[in-house]
């Protein structure tokens, strides 16, 4: 049995497609195809990765005369080979992409209009690592992104970066969180280029409960109706027209 035959057999035994294996190893699907057809051979680094992934020895992979690797298998490895996985996808596709795809298991990626997996890519994606227009995960990237570490137009998470960002630590044009940094910010510690409001506030216009440092206007404590009107007039005057939408949100925030 050739190296290519063994690689093909092991991949199928472990329920990986060539594309999934390529994602795991960081190579192209064409590279996997060439390896399995003996048109080329994996680099040493990739052979080690394959050995670890399939729980077999390098001797077994490289020596044509070795037809089995039973001597190197342990009970632990046998159990690992039976790792959990689940995959299901819709038959209907749009431009070759399934409408929905669920692909759960080590090293697997779900790709669909709606995608669910440990790693997920789709218009709506849910996973530990997810990427999509609407993305939910521990680490997520999307137009609307929700998770522990997030990046998006609207980002919500422990660490959030976005046009509108909300979280424990957030950075954005409009940032709301425990520590907030942005053009407009609100939070326990708020630092804003234009307006900052919070317990500690620093910005051109700063409104703080305990401390406030503003280059144009500053206030410690709650705004009176007259002071609120004055601040709204300053926001309208100082904020560029392309950020007027954020200024309007900040005006509403200052009411509370």
Backbone as a ProteinNet text record, in pm:
[ID]
protein_1_A
[PRIMARY]
XXXXXXXXXXXXXXXXXXXXXXXXXXXXXXXXXXXXXXXXXXXXXXXXXXXXXXXXXXXXXXXXXXXXXXXXXXXXXXXXXXXXXXXXXXXXXXXXXXXXXXXXXXXXXXXXXXXXXXXXXXXXXXXXXXXXXXXXXXXXXXXXXXXXXXXXXXXXXXXXXXXXXXXXXXXXXXXXXXXXXXXXXXXXXXXXXXXXXXXXXXXXXXXXXXXXXXXXXXXXXXXXXXXXXXXXXXXXXXXXXXXXXXXXXXXXXXXX
[TERTIARY]
84.9	0	88.8	64.9	148.1	110.3	196.2	167.4	34.1	11.7	-113.6	-234.5	-223.6	-333.6	-366.3	-261.7	-281.1	-347.3	-301.4	-358.2	-505.9	-539	-678	-763.8	-711.7	-783.9	-807.2	-703.2	-714.6	-810.9	-807.4	-898.9	-1043.7	-1072.1	-1209.5	-1252.8	-1160.5	-1192.5	-1227.2	-1167.5	-1192.1	-1299.3	-1366.2	-1481.9	-1448.7	-1334.6	-1298.7	-1311.3	-1361.1	-1352.7	-1214.6	-1175	-1046	-1043.2	-1155.4	-1162.6	-1148.3	-1213.2	-1203	-1060.1	-996.7	-858.6	-765.2	-791	-709.5	-720.1	-842.6	-861.7	-782.2	-783.2	-712.8	-562.3	-508.2	-363.4	-312.8	-406.7	-365.2	-304.2	-357.4	-310.9	-432.1	-408.7	-518.8	-576.3	-700.1	-761.5	-683.4	-627.7	-549.1	-425.6	-366.7	-249.4	-286.6	-402.2	-449.5	-470.2	-530.1	-555.4	-424.4	-321.9	-192	-124.6	-136.2	-77.9	-141.1	-274.2	-347.2	-330.1	-291.9	-267.4	-118.5	-36.6	108.7	176.7	110.1	172.8	273.7	256.4	353.2	341.8	433.8	435.9	427.6	364	354.8	492.4	506.1	628.5	633.4	754	771.7	675.4	658.3	568.5	425.5	381.6	245.6	230.5	337.8	333.4	316	383.7	370	228	170.6	32.8	-64.1	-40.5	-126.2	-112.9	10.3	33.3	-42.8	-39	-111.5	-262.4	-307.4	-451.1	-510.6	-437.9	-489.2	-442.9	-357.9	-309.3	-238.6	-147.1	-68.3	78.7	168.6	311.5	356.5	467.3	526.9	578	628.3	673.4	561.3	443.1	328.9	297.4	303.5	271.5	375.6	502	609.3	657	637.4	689.5	580.9	601.1	500.6	472	573.5	555.6	473.2	454.6	373.9	226.6	151	9.3	-81.4	-29.5	-110.5	-22.1	-86.5	-14.7	-61.2	-103.3	-159.7	-61	66.4	167.5	176.3	149.3	165.5	37.6	-72.7	-199.6	-214.2	-265.8	-295.3	-444.1	-489.1	-631.7	-674.4	-585	-616.6	-637.8	-548.7	-560.9	-686.5	-718.7	-838.8	-961.8	-963.6	-1076.5	-1082.4	-964.6	-961.3	-1010.1	-984.1	-1027	-1179.3	-1245.4	-1391.5	-1449.3	-1383.7	-1431.1	-1568.7	-1641.9	-1777.1	-1774.2	-1861.7	-1883.4	-2027.3	-2077.3	-2211.3	-2213.2	-2262.9	-2271.9	-2402.7	-2467.9	-2592.5	-2602.9	-2646	-2659	-2782.5	-2837.6	-2955.5	-2916	-3006.1	-2979.1	-2984.5	-3070.8	-3083.4	-2965	-2907.6	-2791.4	-2814.8	-2745.7	-2745.8	-2602	-2576.3	-2441.4	-2342.6	-2387	-2300.9	-2288.4	-2354.8	-2346.7	-2478.8	-2475.2	-2599.3	-2673.8	-2806.6	-2884.8	-2852.4	-2840.2	-2795.9	-2697.1	-2603.6	-2499.6	-2463.3	-2479.8	-2436.3	-2318.7	-2206.3	-2085.8	-2009	-2030.6	-1974.4	-1875	-1754.1	-1651	-1513.3	-1411.1	-1275	-1227.4	-1180.3	-1122.5	-1221.9	-1350.6	-1451.9	-1501.3	-1538.5	-1590.1	-1726.1	-1822.4	-1955.6	-1960	-2004.8	-2013.2	-2150.7	-2230.3	-2363.2	-2423.5	-2542.5	-2611.8	-2635.7	-2683.8	-2692.2	-2592.8	-2495.4	-2389.3	-2375.2	-2367.2	-2349.5	-2236.2	-2135	-2022.5	-1923	-1819.7	-1713.1	-1648.1	-1633.3	-1592.6	-1702.3	-1749.7	-1864.6	-1844	-1879.7	-1876	-2008.5	-2077.3	-2204.7	-2267.2	-2380.1	-2450.2	-2493.6	-2549.4	-2577.1	-2494.1	-2400.9	-2311.3	-2306.1	-2302.1	-2293.3	-2182.6	-2084.7	-1975.5	-1877.6	-1780.3	-1675.4	-1600.2	-1564.5	-1506.7	-1602.4	-1661.8	-1763.3	-1740.3	-1782.8	-1768.7	-1892.8	-1959.2	-2078.9	-2139.4	-2246.7	-2316.9	-2370.1	-2437.7	-2476	-2393.5	-2308.4	-2211.7	-2218.8	-2232.9	-2238	-2133.4	-2043.6	-1940.7	-1848.2	-1758.1	-1658.3	-1571.6	-1528.2	-1458.4	-1540.1	-1591.5	-1681.2	-1652	-1672.1	-1654.3	-1778.4	-1840.3	-1958.3	-2015.9	-2114.9	-2182.8	-2245.8	-2318.6	-2366.4	-2292	-2207.2	-2118.1	-2138.7	-2165.8	-2190.7	-2100.5	-2028.5	-1940.5	-1849.2	-1746.2	-1650.5	-1553.5	-1500.8	-1414.3	-1478.8	-1518.7	-1599.7	-1545.9	-1569.5	-1533.7	-1647.9	-1703.4	-1815.1	-1863.6	-1963.4	-2026.3	-2095.5	-2175.2	-2229.5	-2166.4	-2086.8	-2013.4	-2051.2	-2089.9	-2126.2	-2043.4	-1966	-1883.6	-1800	-1730.4	-1638.6	-1535.6	-1481.5	-1392.5	-1459.1	-1498.4	-1576.2	-1513.3	-1497.9	-1447.6	-1544.8	-1598	-1694.2	-1733.2	-1816.3	-1871.1	-1953	-2040.3	-2110.3	-2061.7	-1995.5	-1935.6	-1986.8	-2026.8	-2076	-2010.6	-1953.9	-1889.7	-1807.7	-1739	-1654.1	-1542.7	-1479	-1378.4	-1420.2	-1451.8	-1502.6	-1439.4	-1421.7	-1363.6	-1449.6	-1493.3	-1575.6	-1610	-1678.3	-1727.1	-1823.3	-1915.7	-2005.8	-1971	-1912.3	-1866.4	-1936.2	-1996.8	-2066.6	-2020.2	-1955.2	-1909	-1836.6	-1783.4	-1710	-1592.4	-1513.9	-1408.1	-1440.4	-1473.5	-1520.2	-1432.5	-1385.7	-1302.2	-1360.9	-1389.5	-1445.8	-1467.3	-1527.7	-1565	-1668.7	-1762.3	-1862.4	-1856.9	-1847.9	-1833	-1912.2	-1958.2	-2029.6	-1991.9	-1963	-1925.8	-1861.9	-1817.2	-1752	-1629.9	-1549.5	-1440.6	-1464.8	-1498.2	-1534.4	-1437.1	-1379.4	-1288.7	-1342.2	-1380.7	-1441.4	-1378.4	-1361.6	-1304.5	-1398.6	-1529.8	-1629	-1702.6	-1766.2	-1845.5	-1812.6	-1795	-1772.7	-1863.7	-1932.2	-2021.9	-2006.1	-1987.4	-1971.5	-1927.2	-1881.3	-1831.5	-1706.1	-1613.4	-1495.2	-1506	-1506.1	-1525.8	-1417.2	-1363.5	-1264	-1293.5	-1316.1	-1344.9	-1359.9	-1390.6	-1415.9	-1532.7	-1639.4	-1754.4	-1758.6	-1739.4	-1727.9	-1830.8	-1909.5	-2006.7	-1977.5	-1933.1	-1895.1	-1968.2	-1988.1	-2050.4	-1949.2	-1824.5	-1720.4	-1616.1	-1573.7	-1472.1	-1504.8	-1476	-1499.3	-1391.1	-1333.4	-1230	-1265.9	-1309.8	-1351.3	-1281.6	-1239.2	-1171.3	-1270.1	-1395	-1497.4	-1598.4	-1638.9	-1740.5	-1718.4	-1735.5	-1727.3	-1827.4	-1879.4	-1978.7	-1965.9	-1959.8	-1962.8	-2101.4	-2168.5	-2304.7	-2407.2	-2533.7	-2642.7	-2667.4	-2698.2	-2726.9	-2866.5	-2876.8	-3008.6	-3070.3	-3201.5	-3262.3	-3191	-3150.7	-3081.7	-2943.5	-2873.6	-2741.1	-2751	-2853.6	-2873.2	-2892.4	-2975.1	-2997.4	-2866.8	-2787.2	-2658.8	-2565.9	-2561.4	-2476.8	-2523.7	-2655.6	-2709.6	-2672.8	-2677.6	-2639.1	-2491	-2407.1	-2263.8	-2236.3	-2309.5	-2292	-2326.2	-2438.5	-2479.2	-2373.9	-2313.1	-2213.9	-2079.7	-2034.1	-1898.1	-1884	-1991.5	-1982.6	-1998.9	-1910.4	-1923.6	-2055.4	-2105	-2235.6	-2240.5	-2127.1	-2128	-2138.5	-2120	-2135.8	-2259.2	-2348.6	-2467.3	-2554.4	-2554	-2633.4	-2583.4	-2451.1	-2393.5	-2419.7	-2416.6	-2448.7	-2589.9	-2682.8	-2823.3	-2838.8	-2764.9	-2768.7	-2713.8	-2605.8	-2544.8	-2638.4	-2710	-2807.7	-2913.1	-2960.7	-3060	-3001	-2874.7	-2807.1	-2794.4	-2768.2	-2746.8	-2873	-2988.3	-3113.4	-3126.6	-3054	-3072.3	-2957.4
-118.8	0	124.3	217	337.1	438.6	541.6	649.4	715	739.3	801.5	716.2	584.3	492.6	500.2	502.9	507	638	749	878.2	886.6	833.7	832	744.8	626	532.7	592.7	653	710.4	828.5	909.9	1024.7	978.4	877.1	827.4	758.5	685.7	619.3	720.2	839.7	942.9	1043.3	1010.9	1090.1	1236.6	1257.4	1390.8	1396.2	1509.4	1533.9	1592.3	1595.5	1655.2	1803.5	1871.2	2013.2	2034.2	1950.5	1962.3	1936.8	1834.6	1803.7	1917	1976.2	2089.3	2206.3	2231.6	2339.5	2312.8	2188.2	2152.2	2172	2130.8	2133.3	2266	2352.3	2480.2	2469.2	2376.5	2359.5	2364	2354.6	2354.6	2213.7	2206.9	2076.4	2002.4	2077.4	2016.1	1945.6	2003.2	1939.8	1804.3	1796.4	1669.3	1566.9	1611.8	1522.8	1468.2	1553.3	1510.3	1409.9	1433.5	1339.6	1201.9	1200.3	1073.2	998.8	1072.5	1007.7	980.6	1006.2	986.6	1076	1187.2	1282.3	1369.6	1383.6	1455.4	1401.1	1443	1391.7	1508.1	1486.7	1592.8	1628.2	1753.9	1794.5	1725.4	1722.8	1655.5	1708.8	1841.8	1903.3	1852.9	1839.4	1793.7	1644.7	1567.9	1425.7	1407.2	1490.4	1483.2	1518.4	1620.9	1659.1	1546.4	1481.2	1370.1	1252.7	1226.5	1119.1	1143.8	1268.7	1303.9	1297.6	1346.1	1349.7	1209.6	1118.8	983.4	884.3	931.7	846.2	721.2	745.7	636.6	679	584.3	615.7	670.7	745	794.3	677.7	571.7	452.7	396.5	388.3	333.6	418.2	550.8	638.4	630.5	617	630.9	500	388.3	260.8	183.4	166.3	99.8	-42.2	-110.7	-251.4	-270.2	-162.2	-173.7	-156.4	-264.6	-261.4	-225.5	-237.2	-201.1	-136.6	-68.3	2.1	-45.8	-171.6	-224.3	-218.8	-239.3	-241.6	-107.9	3.3	136.7	189.5	121	170.7	135.4	226	200.4	212.5	166.8	177.4	323.9	412.9	555.1	606.5	567.5	612.7	558.9	433.1	374.6	452.9	491.2	569.3	706.6	767.2	898.6	894.1	783.1	772.2	772.1	736.3	732.1	862.5	975.1	1103.3	1134.3	1213.8	1249.5	1345.6	1324.1	1421.8	1409.6	1518.3	1517.2	1615.3	1571.6	1660.1	1637.7	1747	1741.8	1871.6	1863.6	1982.7	1971.9	2086.6	2087.8	2046.8	1977.8	1939.6	2061.9	2155.2	2275.5	2368	2419.9	2507.8	2635.8	2738.7	2865.8	2895	2893.7	2912.1	2814.8	2690.5	2585.2	2579.8	2670.8	2674.5	2624.7	2526.6	2476.5	2588.8	2582.3	2681.2	2670.4	2545.4	2527.5	2411.7	2423.8	2322.7	2313.2	2195.1	2167.9	2072.4	2110.6	2027.2	2040.4	1945.9	1953.1	1839.6	1872.9	1772.9	1836	1771.4	1826.6	1855.7	1976.7	2014.4	2039.5	2035.7	2050.6	2195.2	2236.9	2371.9	2364.1	2436.2	2443.1	2562.2	2538.7	2645.2	2640.5	2743.4	2748.8	2886	2909.5	3035.4	3047.4	2935.9	2922.3	2812.9	2845	2749.4	2733.5	2607.9	2578	2476.6	2509.1	2418.1	2475.9	2397	2451.7	2568.8	2553.8	2664.5	2681.5	2804.5	2825.8	2949	2934.8	3046.5	3049.7	3163.7	3173.3	3309.4	3334	3460.5	3469	3358.6	3346.1	3229.2	3253.6	3148.1	3141.7	3017.8	2994.3	2892.9	2928.1	2834.9	2891.7	2811	2862.4	2973.7	2949	3052.6	3068.9	3185.3	3202.7	3329.8	3324.7	3438.2	3445.7	3561.1	3574.4	3712.5	3736.8	3864.5	3877.2	3770.1	3760	3646.5	3677.5	3580	3570.5	3446.3	3423	3318.6	3350.7	3254.2	3309.1	3226.1	3274.7	3380	3350.6	3449.5	3466.5	3585.4	3603	3731.9	3722.8	3836.7	3845.3	3963.1	3976.6	4115.8	4142.2	4271.2	4289.4	4184.4	4177.8	4063.6	4096	3996.6	3989.4	3867.6	3847.9	3736.4	3760.9	3657.6	3712	3636.3	3682.4	3783.9	3752.3	3845.7	3868.8	3992	4017.5	4133.8	4124.2	4230.6	4243.3	4363.6	4378	4520.9	4542.1	4674.2	4701.6	4601.9	4604.3	4486.7	4514.7	4410.2	4410.9	4291.9	4277.7	4164.4	4192.8	4087	4136.3	4044.6	4085.6	4182.9	4147.8	4239.8	4265.2	4389.5	4419.9	4536.6	4517.3	4622	4636.4	4756.6	4773.9	4919.1	4944.9	5079.6	5113.2	5017.4	5025	4907.1	4932.6	4825.9	4831.7	4715.5	4706.7	4588.4	4612.4	4503	4549.7	4454.4	4489.2	4584	4550.2	4637.1	4658.3	4780.4	4802.7	4925	4913.6	5020.6	5038.1	5161.2	5183.5	5329.5	5362.5	5500.2	5529.8	5433.2	5440.4	5324.1	5351.8	5246.1	5257.1	5145.6	5142.1	5020.6	5043	4928.6	4969.8	4871	4899.4	4992.6	4956.1	5044.9	5071.4	5195.6	5229	5337.8	5312.2	5408.6	5428.2	5552.8	5575.1	5722.1	5750.7	5888.7	5935.8	5842.4	5864.9	5744.4	5768.5	5655.3	5674.6	5561.4	5563.6	5440.9	5458.7	5343.3	5383.4	5283.6	5311.9	5401.3	5363.3	5450.3	5478.8	5603.8	5640.9	5744.5	5711.9	5804.5	5826.5	5950.9	5979.9	6098.6	6089.6	6200.4	6320.3	6293.2	6401.3	6407.8	6295.8	6295	6171.3	6189.9	6078.9	6097.2	5989.3	5996.2	5869.1	5883.7	5766.2	5804.3	5706.8	5736.9	5824.8	5780.6	5860.1	5892.9	6020.5	6058.9	6156.2	6128.9	6218.7	6234.2	6358.9	6384.6	6532.5	6569.8	6710.9	6759.2	6676.7	6701.4	6585.6	6613.1	6506.9	6525	6419.5	6419.7	6298.1	6320.2	6209.8	6212.5	6095.3	6087.5	6123	6076.8	6103.9	6203.4	6183	6270.3	6298.5	6419.9	6457.7	6554.6	6525.4	6611.5	6639.8	6764.2	6799.9	6924.3	6923.5	7040.3	7149.4	7110.3	7207.7	7226.1	7113.4	7118.5	7000.7	7027.3	6918.5	6940.1	6827.9	6833.8	6708.7	6728.1	6617.1	6614.8	6501.5	6491.5	6490.5	6484.7	6475.1	6609.2	6604.4	6726.4	6777.6	6907.4	6970	6982.8	7008.1	7026.4	7133	7242.1	7349.5	7303.7	7230.9	7179.9	7075.1	6991.4	6890.5	6957.5	7063.2	7136.4	7197.3	7252.1	7311.6	7206.2	7087.7	6979.4	6933.8	6921.7	6880.5	6981.5	7109.4	7213.2	7201.7	7171.3	7154.8	7033.4	6924.9	6804.2	6834.5	6903.2	6940.2	7027.7	7118.2	7211.7	7145	7059.6	7006.8	6878.4	6803.1	6672.4	6686.3	6626.9	6632.1	6571.2	6616.7	6571.7	6421.4	6360.3	6216.8	6132.3	6197	6125.8	6172.9	6242.4	6295.9	6184.2	6066.7	5952.9	5910.5	5910.6	5873.7	5982.5	6107.4	6217.6	6208.8	6167.3	6151.6	6041.5	5929.1	5819.8	5867.8	5946.2	5996.4	6091.8	6173.7	6264.8	6186.1	6076	5991.6	5925	5881.9	5815	5910	6038.4	6134.3	6167.5	6133	6157.4	6070	5954.1	5857.4	5867.9
0	0	0	-92.7	-104.4	3.6	16.5	111.1	77.2	-50.7	-93.5	-59.8	-81.5	-48.2	100.3	183.9	328.6	371.3	313.3	348	309.4	193.5	149.2	240.7	274.2	361.6	500.1	557.7	691.5	694.1	590	583.6	583.1	501.7	492	620.7	684.3	810.6	919.7	911.2	1010.9	967.7	855.8	810.2	779	715.5	669.4	517.5	466.7	323	294.6	168.4	133.8	172.4	157	190.8	341.4	421.8	567.3	615.2	558.6	597	556.8	440.8	395.1	492.1	543.2	640.6	767.8	813.6	937.8	921.8	806.5	785.5	730.1	686.3	630.1	491.6	410.9	272.8	179.7	50.5	-45.3	-60.3	-109.7	-134.6	-242.9	-339.1	-446	-391.4	-282.8	-221.2	-163.2	-96.8	-40.5	-151.7	-261.7	-374.7	-432.7	-444.1	-497.2	-404.4	-271.4	-176.7	-191	-202.2	-204.9	-337.8	-441.8	-571.7	-594.1	-490.9	-496.1	-599.2	-634.9	-727.1	-653.9	-521.9	-438.4	-296.4	-210.9	-73.7	25.4	138.6	240	295.8	336	405	541.5	599.6	729.7	834.5	838.5	936.2	918.8	792	765.5	797.6	773.6	808.7	959.2	1036.7	1182.5	1224.1	1160.3	1190	1155.2	1041.2	999.1	1095.2	1139.8	1235.4	1365.4	1413.2	1535.9	1514.5	1399	1370.5	1360.5	1294.4	1272.4	1379.3	1472.3	1580.9	1525	1432.5	1375.8	1375	1351	1352.2	1217.6	1220.1	1095.8	1011.6	1077.3	1004.4	919.1	977.6	904.3	781.2	796.2	684.1	572.7	608.9	511.1	448.7	518.6	466.6	394.3	263.8	181	227.6	283.5	319.1	446	524.8	646.8	611.8	628.1	590.9	707.9	831.2	948.6	1052.7	1145.3	1249.9	1387.2	1395.8	1519.6	1634.7	1605.2	1710.2	1783.3	1710.1	1767.3	1828.7	1805.6	1857.4	2003.9	2080.3	2220.6	2241	2356.4	2386.6	2384.6	2432.7	2432.9	2291.8	2197.8	2060.6	1994.9	2023.1	1964.6	2007.5	2136.4	2186	2120.7	2100.6	2038	1894.3	1825.3	1686.7	1675.4	1783.4	1782.5	1835.1	1803.5	1851.6	1794	1871.2	1830	1712.1	1618.7	1513.4	1465.3	1411.8	1355.3	1240	1126.6	1010.7	936.8	904.3	827.2	749.4	625.3	541.8	454.6	420.7	333.5	192	124.4	-14.8	-105.7	-71.7	-153.8	-129.6	-236.6	-227.1	-306.2	-266	-338.1	-379.2	-509.8	-563.8	-500.4	-485.6	-434.2	-283.3	-212	-65.5	-8	84.4	145.2	217.6	216.8	290.8	439.3	488.6	626.7	633.9	725.4	741.8	889.7	947.3	1084.2	1075.2	1130.5	1122.8	1254.1	1343.8	1478.1	1498.5	1539.3	1564.2	1554.5	1608.1	1605.7	1464.5	1443	1314.4	1203.5	1233	1128.1	1120.3	999.7	977.4	910.1	965.9	904.9	810.6	687.5	587.7	523	542.4	484.5	503.3	443.1	467.7	618.4	678.5	823.5	863.3	945.2	978.7	1129.5	1174.1	1316.5	1329.8	1410.9	1431.2	1528.4	1562.7	1646	1573.9	1442.4	1356.5	1253.3	1235.3	1146.1	1058.6	931.7	837.4	762.2	768.9	698.6	718.1	652.2	673.1	819	870.5	1014.2	1064.4	1155.7	1200.8	1352.9	1403.9	1548.2	1572.6	1655.9	1682.6	1783.2	1823.3	1911.3	1838.8	1713.1	1627.3	1509.5	1495	1392.2	1312.4	1185.7	1095.6	1008.2	1007.3	925.4	938.4	863.5	876.7	1019.1	1066.2	1207.2	1266.2	1362.1	1412.5	1564.7	1614.8	1759.4	1794.8	1887.7	1924.7	2031	2079.4	2175.4	2107.5	1985.2	1902.6	1775.4	1750.9	1636.6	1560.4	1428.4	1338.9	1251.2	1246.5	1161.2	1168.1	1083	1087.5	1225.8	1271.9	1409.9	1475.5	1570.7	1629.3	1780.6	1830.4	1973.5	2023.3	2132.9	2186.2	2294.2	2327.9	2429	2369.3	2250.8	2178.1	2042.3	2013.6	1895.1	1812.7	1682.7	1589.1	1490	1476.4	1383.2	1373.4	1288.6	1280.9	1414.3	1458.5	1594.8	1667.6	1770.6	1842.2	1989.4	2039	2180	2238.8	2344.5	2401.6	2517.6	2583.1	2689.5	2634.8	2518	2445.3	2311.3	2285.7	2164.7	2088.4	1958.3	1870.3	1755	1735	1626.7	1609.8	1509.6	1493	1617.5	1655.5	1783.9	1866.1	1979.6	2059.2	2202.6	2254	2391.2	2459.8	2579	2649.8	2768.1	2831.7	2945.9	2901.4	2790.5	2729.1	2585.7	2548.8	2413.4	2348.6	2218.4	2138.3	2014.7	1988.4	1870.1	1853.7	1744.4	1728.8	1843.6	1868.3	1982.4	2073.4	2190.4	2280.4	2415.3	2459.9	2587.5	2666.3	2783	2859.5	2986.8	3056.8	3180.8	3151.4	3049.6	3000	2854	2824.1	2688.9	2628.3	2506.5	2435.6	2296.4	2259.7	2127.1	2099.3	1985.1	1955.6	2057.6	2090.1	2193.2	2286.8	2416.2	2506.3	2634.7	2688.2	2814.5	2894.9	3024.4	3104.7	3235.6	3312.4	3440.5	3417	3316.2	3271.4	3124.8	3093	2956.7	2902.3	2789.3	2722.3	2581.3	2551.4	2421.9	2353.4	2224.6	2148.8	2152.8	2137.5	2139.4	2272.8	2312.6	2435.3	2517	2647.6	2739.8	2860.4	2898.6	3013.3	3095.1	3226.5	3311.2	3450.3	3525.6	3659.6	3648.8	3562	3528.7	3380.3	3345.9	3206	3161.1	3043.1	2985.1	2836.3	2791.9	2651.2	2627	2503.2	2473.9	2559.1	2560.6	2648.1	2746.1	2874.2	2974	3085.2	3108.1	3217.1	3304	3426.5	3513.8	3646.3	3702.7	3835.2	3944.2	3927.1	4026.8	3976.3	3849.8	3791.5	3646.6	3604.5	3465.1	3420.7	3303.6	3248.2	3102.2	3075.2	2939.8	2890.6	2765.1	2709.2	2667.9	2638.6	2601	2713.9	2772.4	2877.7	2971.7	3100	3196.5	3308.6	3358.4	3464.7	3550.4	3682.7	3776.2	3839.6	3824.8	3876.9	3765	3803.3	3706.2	3639.6	3509.9	3435.5	3469.7	3488.4	3502.8	3363.5	3351.7	3218.4	3135.8	3201	3129.2	3082.1	3169.4	3133.7	3022.9	3027.5	2923.5	2787.7	2784.5	2659.6	2609.5	2701.7	2664	2602.8	2666	2615.2	2477.3	2459.2	2327.9	2220.2	2252.7	2156.5	2121.6	2221.4	2197.3	2108.7	2134	2051.4	1906.5	1885.5	1749.3	1682.6	1758.9	1704.2	1676.5	1769.6	1763	1681.1	1670.1	1604.7	1453.3	1373.3	1226.8	1181.5	1068.8	1019.2	994.6	952.4	923.8	1050.6	1167.8	1294.5	1371.5	1302.9	1370	1427.6	1360.7	1411	1549.8	1568	1697.1	1800.5	1755.3	1844.8	1897	1810.7	1851.6	1956	1935.9	2034.1	2167.8	2163.9	2286.3	2359.7	2286.8	2349.5	2425.8	2362.8	2429.5	2553.7	2542.7	2655	2774.7	2747.3	2855.3	2932.1	2879.3	2949.3	3073.1	3070	3178.6	3273.5
[MASK]
++++++++++++++++++++++++++++++++++++++++++++++++++++++++++++++++++++++++++++++++++++++++++++++++++++++++++++++++++++++++++++++++++++++++++++++++++++++++++++++++++++++++++++++++++++++++++++++++++++++++++++++++++++++++++++++++++++++++++++++++++++++++++++++++

